[in-house]
Amino acid sequence: MTDDQTRAAIAILVILGFFVLVTIVLIGFVDISSPEIAKLVGLLVGYITALLNPIIVRYFKEQPRP
């Protein structure tokens, strides 16, 4: 596996992890009525969102128009 393939695999895993976490919370598998759990979920979503920023900039940059 090359370095580019490894980077792409990590990027895909982080993006999928974000969507899985958000989906689990929105479906209701996590009881966010407790303030401690709600803070933890907010912390995790914020952390993963911060991880997504450089990935999105690298892999989804705007293409030049002809």
Steps between C-alpha positions, in 0.01 A plus 500: 500500500643836399503815712224657290278196546564506874412869521181443301402205721548708816300786348214266409501345848486840672215618276304178550564515874354848514183395319466184710533697824248764394258232376523305826427814700212614279334157490493499879744228602671755726299651784600866487258607772787465747717815494822300528416280202382801298832675568695188402305464175556868423871461571530197272304659216707818529827307505412291196376812320838663565669191356282526189605854408847418358366185334226693322744770391741242357264260327208723406667817379334702226599405149608784264236592244589484132 
